Structure formats: structure tokens, C-alpha cells
Amino acid sequence: MEEGLMKLAIEQGLWAALFVGLLLWTLRQNNARETRYLEIIKTLGEEVRARLDRLESLASRGRRDDG
């Protein structure tokens, strides 16, 4: 698909080819950035879950000590 799009853009002129090339590059960069963001979100979510579990265990231990 990308090759066909570039061929069509080249037939339309240099500016069309440059525009399509930049558009395709931008789309690839956005996909890569989104993948990195999803990994960061996943990692942070795991960290938050681990800290919450730790806090819950400390709180339950504190309740047992008070009872």
C-alpha cells in the first residue's frame, strides 16, 4: 500500500511525494511512541499495584496488632 501511494504521489509531483513521505514517516513515529507509552503505563500500573498491596498488608498487620 505504501509503495503504491508513493508511486502515485511521485506521479503528482515532488511536493506530493514529499508530503506523502513525511505523512508515512509521522505515522510510523506515532505508532512507535504509542507502543512506548503503553509499556510505560503498564510498568507504572504494576508499580502502583505492588505498592497498594504493600500498604494493604501493612494496614492489615496494624489492625491485627491493635485488636
Order of alpha helices (4+ residues) and beta strands (2+ residues): alpha-alpha
